[in-house]
Amino acid sequence: MIIPPFTGVVLVEHRDRIELTPVEWVREFVGLGRFKASEVGPRLGDDFHPFFKSVMGEKEIWVVACWRRFEDGREEALRVQYLDPDATEAEARRAFDREVHFTNLSKEELERIGSLFVQSDDDKAYVENRFPGLSRGRPDSGSIEERDLYQARLRVLAGMQPKTVELIQRADETTDPQQRERVEREAVQAYFSDLAHHWTEDLVKEWQRNNPLGTEWMCHFARVFAEPERGIDPINHELALNWLRKKYNLLTSEELSDAILVATGQRVMPGTLKKRRERLGLTTKRSTGPRPNSDQ
């Protein structure tokens, strides 16, 4: 992880987390090359290394790689495909062309492909994280459900990052652009301090070199670090994360209890779940009690 400086960085609230995101151009590259397997394969200590070495040995193989390069020169590997040692150059070029085609797919095209099969949560998250945009703050749509869900997510994430969420909410309510920018800058400082338990010593030093925090936020960092590490309630997280996505809002109380058991491994009684979702501000479209016969 490389922590960028304040210039060109913004906090983006995804459905399941708050993330520090660079605001800069980024390009994706696809490359094709032929290398000795021992030079490019999994490193010693990787779980896949023994199997890879036994199959590939010291043979030369074709490699198709996809990576991302940021404006400041940083690079981040995305996908690497190691072809069979017997693969021909023609096969390697076809694999390269497929990767180029996939990299150039739009969000709409990926969503269309996803509609053809039963997608896992990871499949859906891939598309959302690949095209996050910079939409932050309360949703612009007129959907009350979307706005309620956004607030519910922030309430859940506040269990781990309370000051960050407080400042995000304050920024949402600020109409003056310069004032909002100042509050958002403070939110980045709060993000660093709220996650005190999650930084290594080297990352703390790197952050301080690029982003002098000042006394107030360093004191907050020290207070958080001295306290037990905060976590996110898994039940509330599942409710806020998937209320609309998994159509929890359409389930009866008993069905919701069963669904939460499957998702988290924890049984929560329907009445308790009702109180939880109400505290989060999540409204259901289905009345309590069993489904009507027509719904069976």
C-alpha positions as CSV (number, residue, x, y, z in Angstrom):
1,M,0.0,0.0,0.0
2,I,1.3,3.4,-0.9
3,I,-0.3,6.4,0.9
4,P,-0.7,9.3,-1.5
5,P,-0.3,12.9,-0.4
6,F,-3.3,15.1,0.3
7,T,-3.1,16.7,-3.1
8,G,-5.2,14.5,-5.5
9,V,-6.8,12.3,-2.9
10,V,-10.4,11.9,-1.8
11,L,-12.4,9.6,0.5
12,V,-15.0,7.5,-1.4
13,E,-17.7,5.7,0.5
14,H,-18.2,2.3,-1.1
15,R,-21.0,0.1,0.0
16,D,-18.8,-1.9,2.3
17,R,-16.0,0.4,3.3
18,I,-14.5,3.9,3.2
19,E,-11.5,4.1,0.9
20,L,-8.8,6.6,0.3
21,T,-8.8,7.0,-3.5
22,P,-6.3,9.0,-5.7
23,V,-7.8,11.6,-7.9
24,E,-5.5,11.3,-10.9
25,W,-5.3,9.7,-14.2
26,V,-4.6,6.0,-14.3
27,R,-3.9,3.8,-17.4
28,E,-4.2,0.0,-17.7
29,F,-1.6,-1.9,-19.8
30,V,-1.6,-5.4,-21.2
31,G,1.7,-7.0,-22.0
32,L,2.9,-10.2,-23.6
33,G,6.4,-11.7,-23.2
34,R,8.3,-14.9,-23.0
35,F,10.3,-15.6,-19.8
36,K,11.9,-18.4,-17.8
37,A,9.2,-19.7,-15.5
38,S,11.6,-19.3,-12.5
39,E,11.9,-15.6,-13.2
40,V,8.3,-14.7,-13.3
41,G,6.3,-17.3,-11.4
42,P,5.2,-17.3,-7.7
43,R,8.0,-16.5,-5.3
44,L,9.4,-18.9,-2.7
45,G,7.1,-19.0,0.2
46,D,3.9,-18.5,-1.9
47,D,1.5,-21.4,-1.4
48,F,1.3,-21.9,-5.2
49,H,5.1,-21.9,-5.7
50,P,5.8,-25.7,-5.2
51,F,3.1,-26.7,-7.7
52,F,4.1,-24.0,-10.2
53,K,7.8,-25.1,-10.0
54,S,6.9,-28.8,-10.5
55,V,4.9,-28.1,-13.6
56,M,7.0,-25.3,-15.2
57,G,10.5,-25.9,-13.9
58,E,13.1,-23.8,-15.8
59,K,11.1,-23.9,-19.1
60,E,10.4,-20.8,-21.1
61,I,6.7,-19.8,-21.0
62,W,4.5,-17.1,-22.5
63,V,3.1,-14.6,-19.9
64,V,0.2,-12.3,-20.4
65,A,0.1,-9.5,-17.7
66,C,-2.2,-6.7,-17.0
67,W,-1.2,-3.8,-14.7
68,R,-2.2,-0.3,-13.8
69,R,0.1,2.8,-13.8
70,F,-0.8,5.9,-11.9
71,E,0.0,9.5,-12.7
72,D,2.8,9.6,-10.2
73,G,4.5,6.6,-11.7
74,R,3.3,4.0,-9.3
75,E,2.3,0.6,-10.8
76,E,-0.1,-2.0,-9.5
77,A,-0.4,-5.6,-10.9
78,L,-3.9,-6.6,-11.7
79,R,-3.8,-10.0,-13.5
80,V,-1.1,-12.4,-14.7
81,Q,-1.7,-15.4,-16.9
82,Y,1.0,-18.1,-17.2
83,L,0.6,-20.1,-20.4
84,D,1.4,-23.8,-20.6
85,P,5.1,-24.4,-21.7
86,D,3.8,-26.1,-24.9
87,A,1.7,-23.0,-25.9
88,T,2.5,-21.6,-29.3
89,E,3.1,-17.9,-30.1
90,A,-0.3,-17.9,-31.9
91,E,-2.0,-19.2,-28.8
92,A,-0.2,-16.6,-26.6
93,R,-1.3,-13.8,-29.0
94,R,-4.9,-15.0,-28.8
95,A,-4.7,-14.9,-25.0
96,F,-3.2,-11.4,-25.2
97,D,-6.1,-10.3,-27.5
98,R,-8.7,-11.7,-25.1
99,E,-7.1,-9.8,-22.2
100,V,-7.0,-6.6,-24.2
101,H,-10.7,-7.1,-25.1
102,F,-11.7,-7.7,-21.5
103,T,-9.7,-4.7,-20.3
104,N,-11.6,-2.5,-22.7
105,L,-15.1,-3.6,-21.7
106,S,-17.3,-0.9,-20.4
107,K,-19.2,-1.1,-17.2
108,E,-22.5,-1.7,-19.1
109,E,-20.9,-4.5,-21.1
110,L,-19.6,-6.2,-17.9
111,E,-23.0,-5.9,-16.3
112,R,-24.6,-7.4,-19.4
113,I,-22.2,-10.4,-19.2
114,G,-22.9,-10.7,-15.5
115,S,-26.7,-11.0,-16.2
116,L,-26.1,-14.2,-18.1
117,F,-25.0,-16.2,-15.0
118,V,-25.5,-16.4,-11.3
119,Q,-22.9,-13.9,-10.0
120,S,-21.0,-14.3,-6.7
121,D,-20.5,-11.3,-4.4
122,D,-16.9,-11.1,-5.7
123,D,-18.1,-10.9,-9.3
124,K,-20.4,-8.0,-8.5
125,A,-17.8,-6.2,-6.4
126,Y,-15.3,-6.5,-9.3
127,V,-17.5,-4.4,-11.5
128,E,-18.3,-1.9,-8.8
129,N,-14.7,-1.4,-7.7
130,R,-13.5,-1.2,-11.3
131,F,-15.8,1.7,-12.1
132,P,-16.2,3.5,-8.7
133,G,-16.1,6.9,-10.3
134,L,-15.8,9.7,-7.7
135,S,-19.5,9.7,-6.6
136,R,-19.3,10.5,-2.9
137,G,-21.7,11.8,-0.4
138,R,-25.5,11.3,-0.3
139,P,-26.9,9.8,-3.5
140,D,-28.3,12.3,-6.0
141,S,-31.2,10.1,-7.0
142,G,-34.6,10.7,-5.7
143,S,-34.8,7.2,-4.3
144,I,-35.6,7.4,-0.5
145,E,-34.4,3.8,-0.2
146,E,-30.9,4.7,-1.7
147,R,-30.6,7.6,0.6
148,D,-31.6,5.6,3.7
149,L,-29.2,2.8,2.7
150,Y,-26.3,5.4,2.4
151,Q,-27.0,6.6,5.9
152,A,-27.2,3.1,7.2
153,R,-23.8,2.2,5.7
154,L,-22.3,5.2,7.4
155,R,-23.8,4.3,10.7
156,V,-22.3,0.8,10.5
157,L,-18.9,2.1,9.4
158,A,-18.9,4.6,12.2
159,G,-18.4,1.6,14.5
160,M,-14.8,1.5,13.2
161,Q,-14.2,5.0,11.9
162,P,-16.4,7.4,14.0
163,K,-14.6,10.7,13.3
164,T,-14.2,9.9,9.6
165,V,-17.9,9.3,9.3
166,E,-18.8,12.4,11.4
167,L,-16.7,14.6,9.0
168,I,-18.1,12.9,5.9
169,Q,-21.6,13.7,7.1
170,R,-20.6,17.2,7.9
171,A,-19.1,17.6,4.4
172,D,-22.4,16.3,2.9
173,E,-24.2,19.1,4.7
174,T,-21.8,21.8,3.6
175,T,-22.8,23.8,0.5
176,D,-19.8,26.2,0.3
177,P,-17.2,24.5,-2.0
178,Q,-14.2,25.9,-0.1
179,Q,-15.6,25.0,3.3
180,R,-16.5,21.5,2.0
181,E,-12.9,21.0,0.8
182,R,-11.6,22.0,4.2
183,V,-13.9,19.5,5.9
184,E,-13.0,16.7,3.4
185,R,-9.3,17.4,4.1
186,E,-10.0,16.9,7.8
187,A,-11.8,13.7,7.0
188,V,-8.7,12.3,5.4
189,Q,-6.8,13.2,8.6
190,A,-9.5,11.5,10.6
191,Y,-9.2,8.4,8.4
192,F,-5.6,8.1,9.2
193,S,-6.2,8.5,13.0
194,D,-9.3,6.3,13.2
195,L,-7.3,3.4,11.6
196,A,-4.3,3.7,14.0
197,H,-4.2,0.0,14.7
198,H,-4.0,-0.9,11.0
199,W,-0.9,1.0,10.0
200,T,2.7,-0.3,10.3
201,E,5.4,1.9,11.7
202,D,6.9,2.4,8.2
203,L,3.5,3.5,6.8
204,V,3.0,6.0,9.7
205,K,6.3,7.5,9.0
206,E,5.6,7.7,5.2
207,W,2.2,9.4,5.9
208,Q,3.8,11.9,8.2
209,R,6.4,12.8,5.6
210,N,3.7,13.5,2.9
211,N,0.9,14.6,5.2
212,P,1.9,16.6,8.3
213,L,-1.2,16.0,10.6
214,G,-0.7,18.6,13.3
215,T,-1.1,18.1,17.0
216,E,-4.8,17.6,17.2
217,W,-4.9,14.6,14.9
218,M,-1.7,13.0,16.2
219,C,-3.3,13.2,19.7
220,H,-6.4,11.5,18.3
221,F,-4.2,8.9,16.7
222,A,-2.5,8.2,20.0
223,R,-5.9,7.9,21.8
224,V,-7.2,5.4,19.3
225,F,-4.0,3.4,19.4
226,A,-4.2,3.2,23.2
227,E,-7.8,1.8,23.1
228,P,-8.9,-1.7,22.0
229,E,-9.1,-2.1,18.3
230,R,-12.6,-1.2,17.0
231,G,-14.6,-3.5,14.7
232,I,-17.7,-3.5,12.7
233,D,-20.8,-5.5,13.9
234,P,-21.1,-8.3,11.3
235,I,-25.0,-8.4,11.5
236,N,-25.4,-4.7,11.0
237,H,-22.8,-4.8,8.2
238,E,-24.6,-7.5,6.4
239,L,-27.9,-5.7,6.7
240,A,-26.5,-2.4,5.4
241,L,-24.3,-4.0,2.7
242,N,-27.0,-6.2,1.1
243,W,-30.4,-4.7,2.1
244,L,-31.3,-3.9,-1.5
245,R,-28.7,-6.0,-3.2
246,K,-29.9,-9.3,-1.8
247,K,-33.5,-8.0,-1.5
248,Y,-33.6,-8.3,2.3
249,N,-36.2,-5.5,2.1
250,L,-38.6,-7.9,0.6
251,L,-38.3,-10.7,3.1
252,T,-40.5,-11.5,6.0
253,S,-39.0,-11.3,9.5
254,E,-38.5,-15.0,9.7
255,E,-37.0,-15.2,6.2
256,L,-34.6,-12.4,7.1
257,S,-33.5,-14.2,10.2
258,D,-32.7,-17.3,8.1
259,A,-30.9,-15.3,5.5
260,I,-28.7,-13.6,8.1
261,L,-27.9,-17.0,9.6
262,V,-26.7,-18.2,6.2
263,A,-24.7,-15.0,5.6
264,T,-23.0,-14.6,9.0
265,G,-23.4,-17.9,10.8
266,Q,-25.2,-16.1,13.6
267,R,-28.8,-16.7,14.5
268,V,-30.7,-13.5,15.4
269,M,-34.3,-13.6,16.3
270,P,-36.8,-11.8,14.0
271,G,-37.7,-9.3,16.7
272,T,-34.1,-8.4,17.4
273,L,-33.4,-8.0,13.7
274,K,-36.4,-5.6,13.4
275,K,-34.9,-3.4,16.1
276,R,-31.5,-3.5,14.4
277,R,-32.8,-2.5,11.0
278,E,-34.9,0.3,12.5
279,R,-31.9,1.7,14.4
280,L,-30.1,1.7,11.0
281,G,-33.0,3.4,9.3
282,L,-33.7,0.5,6.9
283,T,-37.4,0.1,5.9
284,T,-38.9,-3.1,4.7
285,K,-41.5,-3.4,1.9
286,R,-43.0,-6.6,3.3
287,S,-45.3,-6.7,6.3
288,T,-44.6,-8.9,9.3
289,G,-46.0,-12.4,9.5
290,P,-46.1,-15.3,6.9
291,R,-46.3,-14.7,3.2
292,P,-49.8,-14.7,1.7
293,N,-50.6,-18.0,-0.1
294,S,-50.2,-16.2,-3.5
295,D,-46.6,-15.6,-2.7
296,Q,-45.8,-19.2,-1.8
